[in-house]
Amino acid sequence: MSVGTRPKARRVHVRTHGTGAASTTLRQVLEAPRRPARVLAAFPAGVYLEIRTELEPQVIAVVTGQATRLPNAMVVSDPMPQVAVGDEACVGDGSIDVGRLSLRAHRWWNPAPPLGTVKVAELVRSLPAMAGLCERSSRRSGLEGNGAADLLAQGCAEGSLLKSVVAAEQLIGLGPGLTPSGDDVLAGLLVALRHLGGATGADRAVWLADWLAAAVTFDVRGRTTPISAALLHCAAKGEASGEVLAVLRGLAGRQSLESALHRLLQLGHTSGADLAWGLRIGLAAVIDLEGRGN
């Protein structure tokens, strides 16, 4: 007599479906065919995923409303899935699948909204105000006293692509953490040059932003962390977090600069102060270049 064995039942994982508000910079990677991804970092308020694709951004963030709304993020109301670094995920065909959560975008938001027209005189008033607020703050940049940062400021003020690129080459990937200080300074600078230069008609500043962005993003994946590389690609297009965009509006006289800058400076250990330093360099450069008639 033969003894039969009953096959083991296959364990079925129930997937929860949800929606989120996605940055428009994610549209291309979300609408592309499904690609494998992996969890780069996981926190109570957010998960970072790295996608195996040539499209940008190659890293996307899934965050709750309590986290910083990064320019490469989908903001959700659902709790974060229980995942660990290295876990597999999928992105594409309209969804983000991570852990047991499957997400689709129910609306889109713009990470690079235009400022509209801004008078240079408004920026001239904002520069000393921003400098004073930063100097009085206890939050300090991780690059204080760094010669490359000083060279970057000088090169941008002169409209010198050579000096600016030489300085940027030294700053990429400089510092510890998921977003090194050097990268945060460069991100703030690129966003300021593009937005403030465009708003004031400072063509030389926009020209500098274009060329500096190309230099910074070239082969950046091999020179810094995946998360920081993705954010630099976003900054190259003028895309930024809500805190950075609020400071730009403050510089343009559209809202309180003090409150916006205070929120930015609280980000991370030094990230907020590093971003603010980059914004100051860009602000000063736009004023100088416009004063020289571009």
C-alpha positions as CSV (number, residue, x, y, z in Angstrom):
1,M,0.0,0.0,0.0
2,S,1.4,3.4,-0.9
3,V,1.1,6.3,1.4
4,G,0.0,9.6,-0.3
5,T,1.3,13.0,0.9
6,R,-0.8,16.1,0.7
7,P,1.0,19.0,-0.9
8,K,1.7,22.0,1.3
9,A,-0.6,24.9,0.8
10,R,1.2,27.9,-0.8
11,R,1.3,30.9,1.5
12,V,-0.6,33.8,-0.2
13,H,0.4,37.4,0.8
14,V,-2.5,39.7,0.7
15,R,-1.6,43.0,-0.9
16,T,-3.0,46.2,0.3
17,H,-3.9,48.8,-2.4
18,G,-3.5,52.5,-1.8
19,T,-3.0,55.9,-3.5
20,G,-0.7,58.8,-3.1
21,A,0.1,62.3,-4.3
22,A,3.1,61.9,-6.6
23,S,5.7,64.4,-7.9
24,T,5.4,64.9,-11.6
25,T,9.1,64.0,-11.9
26,L,8.0,60.4,-11.1
27,R,5.6,60.2,-14.0
28,Q,8.0,58.7,-16.5
29,V,9.3,55.9,-14.2
30,L,5.8,55.1,-13.0
31,E,4.4,54.8,-16.5
32,A,7.3,52.8,-17.8
33,P,7.2,49.0,-17.9
34,R,7.6,47.3,-14.5
35,R,11.1,47.2,-13.2
36,P,12.6,45.5,-10.1
37,A,13.7,47.8,-7.3
38,R,15.1,47.4,-3.8
39,V,14.8,49.1,-0.5
40,L,17.7,51.5,0.1
41,A,16.5,52.9,3.4
42,A,13.5,52.5,5.6
43,F,12.3,54.9,8.4
44,P,9.0,55.3,10.2
45,A,7.9,58.1,7.9
46,G,9.5,57.0,4.7
47,V,11.0,54.4,2.4
48,Y,13.6,54.9,-0.3
49,L,13.6,52.6,-3.3
50,E,16.3,52.2,-6.0
51,I,15.0,51.2,-9.4
52,R,17.0,49.2,-11.9
53,T,16.5,51.6,-14.8
54,E,18.3,54.1,-16.9
55,L,15.5,56.7,-16.3
56,E,15.8,59.4,-13.7
57,P,15.2,59.6,-10.9
58,Q,16.5,56.1,-10.1
59,V,15.6,56.6,-6.5
60,I,12.1,57.4,-5.3
61,A,10.8,58.1,-1.9
62,V,7.5,56.9,-0.5
63,V,6.7,59.2,2.5
64,T,4.0,60.1,4.9
65,G,2.7,63.7,5.3
66,Q,5.0,64.1,8.4
67,A,8.2,63.6,6.3
68,T,10.0,66.1,4.1
69,R,8.2,66.2,0.7
70,L,11.2,65.5,-1.5
71,P,11.0,66.3,-5.3
72,N,11.2,62.6,-6.1
73,A,8.5,61.5,-3.6
74,M,5.0,60.0,-3.5
75,V,3.2,61.2,-0.4
76,V,0.7,58.7,1.1
77,S,-1.6,58.6,4.1
78,D,-1.2,54.8,4.6
79,P,1.3,53.7,7.3
80,M,4.7,52.7,6.0
81,P,5.1,49.1,5.0
82,Q,7.2,46.9,7.2
83,V,10.3,46.4,5.1
84,A,14.0,46.2,5.6
85,V,17.0,47.4,3.6
86,G,17.6,45.1,0.7
87,D,14.0,43.9,0.4
88,E,12.7,43.6,-3.2
89,A,10.1,46.0,-4.7
90,C,8.7,46.8,-8.1
91,V,8.0,50.1,-9.9
92,G,6.2,50.7,-13.1
93,D,3.0,50.0,-15.0
94,G,1.5,52.8,-12.9
95,S,2.2,51.4,-9.5
96,I,4.8,51.2,-6.7
97,D,4.8,47.8,-5.0
98,V,6.8,47.6,-1.8
99,G,6.2,45.0,1.0
100,R,2.4,44.3,1.0
101,L,1.5,47.8,-0.2
102,S,0.7,48.6,-3.9
103,L,0.4,52.3,-4.6
104,R,-0.9,54.4,-7.5
105,A,-0.9,58.1,-8.0
106,H,-4.3,59.7,-7.6
107,R,-3.0,63.2,-8.1
108,W,0.2,65.0,-9.1
109,W,2.1,68.0,-7.8
110,N,4.8,70.1,-9.3
111,P,8.3,70.1,-7.6
112,A,9.4,73.1,-9.6
113,P,6.6,75.7,-9.6
114,P,7.6,78.9,-11.3
115,L,8.0,82.0,-9.2
116,G,6.7,84.4,-11.7
117,T,8.4,87.8,-12.3
118,V,10.7,89.0,-9.4
119,K,12.5,92.4,-9.3
120,V,16.2,92.3,-8.5
121,A,15.6,95.0,-5.9
122,E,13.6,92.4,-3.9
123,L,16.4,90.0,-3.9
124,V,18.9,92.7,-2.9
125,R,16.8,93.3,0.2
126,S,16.5,89.6,0.9
127,L,20.3,88.8,0.8
128,P,21.3,90.5,4.0
129,A,18.2,89.3,5.7
130,M,18.9,85.7,4.8
131,A,22.6,86.1,5.7
132,G,21.7,87.4,9.2
133,L,19.1,84.7,9.9
134,C,21.6,82.0,8.9
135,E,24.4,83.5,11.0
136,R,22.2,83.8,14.1
137,S,21.0,80.2,13.7
138,S,22.6,77.4,15.7
139,R,22.3,75.1,12.7
140,R,25.6,75.1,10.8
141,S,26.7,73.8,7.5
142,G,29.0,70.8,7.4
143,L,31.3,72.7,5.1
144,E,32.1,75.8,7.1
145,G,35.7,76.9,6.3
146,N,35.8,74.7,3.1
147,G,37.8,76.3,0.4
148,A,35.9,74.7,-2.4
149,A,32.6,76.2,-1.2
150,D,34.3,79.6,-1.2
151,L,35.6,79.1,-4.7
152,L,32.1,78.0,-5.8
153,A,30.7,81.3,-4.5
154,Q,33.4,83.3,-6.2
155,G,33.0,81.5,-9.5
156,C,29.2,81.9,-9.6
157,A,29.4,85.6,-8.7
158,E,31.8,86.1,-11.6
159,G,29.8,83.9,-13.9
160,S,32.9,81.8,-14.4
161,L,32.0,78.3,-15.5
162,L,35.5,77.1,-15.1
163,K,35.8,78.1,-11.5
164,S,32.3,76.9,-10.7
165,V,32.9,73.5,-12.2
166,V,36.3,73.1,-10.6
167,A,34.7,73.8,-7.2
168,A,31.7,71.6,-7.9
169,E,34.0,68.7,-8.8
170,Q,35.6,68.9,-5.3
171,L,32.2,69.1,-3.5
172,I,30.3,66.2,-5.1
173,G,30.0,63.4,-2.5
174,L,31.9,65.4,0.1
175,G,30.7,64.6,3.6
176,P,28.9,61.8,5.4
177,G,25.2,60.7,5.4
178,L,22.6,59.8,2.8
179,T,23.0,63.3,1.3
180,P,26.5,64.6,1.8
181,S,27.0,68.3,2.6
182,G,28.7,69.1,-0.7
183,D,25.8,67.7,-2.6
184,D,23.2,69.6,-0.6
185,V,25.1,72.9,-1.2
186,L,25.2,72.2,-5.0
187,A,21.5,71.3,-5.0
188,G,20.5,74.5,-3.3
189,L,22.7,76.5,-5.7
190,L,21.3,74.9,-8.8
191,V,17.7,75.5,-7.7
192,A,18.4,79.1,-6.8
193,L,20.2,79.9,-10.1
194,R,17.4,78.4,-12.2
195,H,14.4,79.8,-10.3
196,L,15.8,83.2,-9.3
197,G,17.7,83.7,-12.5
198,G,14.6,82.9,-14.6
199,A,12.3,85.1,-12.4
200,T,14.6,88.2,-12.7
201,G,15.5,87.6,-16.4
202,A,19.2,87.0,-15.4
203,D,20.1,85.0,-18.5
204,R,23.7,84.5,-17.4
205,A,22.5,82.9,-14.2
206,V,20.3,80.5,-16.1
207,W,23.1,79.8,-18.5
208,L,25.4,79.0,-15.6
209,A,22.7,76.7,-14.1
210,D,22.4,74.8,-17.4
211,W,26.1,74.1,-17.7
212,L,26.8,73.5,-14.0
213,A,23.9,71.1,-13.9
214,A,25.3,69.1,-16.8
215,A,28.7,69.0,-15.1
216,V,27.3,68.0,-11.7
217,T,25.1,65.2,-12.9
218,F,27.7,63.7,-15.3
219,D,28.6,60.3,-13.8
220,V,27.3,61.4,-10.4
221,R,26.0,57.9,-9.6
222,G,29.5,56.7,-9.1
223,R,30.6,59.6,-7.0
224,T,28.0,59.9,-4.3
225,T,25.2,58.0,-2.6
226,P,22.2,56.8,-4.8
227,I,19.8,59.0,-2.9
228,S,21.9,62.1,-3.2
229,A,22.6,61.4,-6.9
230,A,18.8,61.3,-7.6
231,L,18.2,64.6,-5.7
232,L,21.0,66.3,-7.7
233,H,19.3,65.2,-10.9
234,C,16.1,66.7,-9.6
235,A,17.9,70.0,-8.6
236,A,19.4,70.2,-12.1
237,K,15.9,70.7,-13.4
238,G,15.0,73.1,-10.6
239,E,13.0,70.6,-8.6
240,A,13.2,70.8,-4.8
241,S,11.6,70.0,-1.5
242,G,8.7,72.0,-0.1
243,E,11.0,73.7,2.4
244,V,13.5,74.9,-0.3
245,L,10.7,76.2,-2.5
246,A,9.2,78.1,0.5
247,V,12.6,79.8,1.0
248,L,12.6,80.8,-2.7
249,R,9.1,82.4,-2.2
250,G,10.4,84.1,0.9
251,L,13.4,85.6,-1.1
252,A,10.9,86.8,-3.7
253,G,8.8,88.5,-1.1
254,R,5.8,86.1,-1.5
255,Q,5.8,84.8,2.1
256,S,7.7,85.2,5.3
257,L,11.4,84.5,4.7
258,E,12.2,84.0,8.4
259,S,9.6,81.2,9.0
260,A,10.5,79.5,5.7
261,L,14.2,79.6,6.5
262,H,13.6,78.3,10.0
263,R,11.8,75.2,8.7
264,L,14.6,74.6,6.1
265,L,17.4,74.8,8.7
266,Q,15.8,72.1,10.9
267,L,16.2,69.5,8.2
268,G,18.6,66.7,9.0
269,H,21.8,67.1,10.9
270,T,23.3,69.6,8.5
271,S,21.2,69.2,5.3
272,G,19.0,72.2,5.9
273,A,22.0,74.5,6.6
274,D,23.9,73.1,3.6
275,L,20.9,73.7,1.3
276,A,20.5,77.2,2.7
277,W,24.2,77.9,2.0
278,G,23.7,76.8,-1.6
279,L,20.7,79.1,-1.9
280,R,22.7,82.0,-0.6
281,I,25.4,81.4,-3.1
282,G,22.9,81.3,-5.9
283,L,21.0,84.4,-4.6
284,A,24.2,86.5,-4.5
285,A,25.2,85.2,-7.9
286,V,21.9,86.2,-9.5
287,I,22.2,89.7,-8.0
288,D,25.8,90.1,-9.2
289,L,25.3,88.8,-12.7
290,E,22.2,90.8,-13.2
291,G,24.0,93.9,-11.9
292,R,26.6,93.3,-14.6
293,G,24.0,93.2,-17.3
294,N,24.4,89.4,-17.6
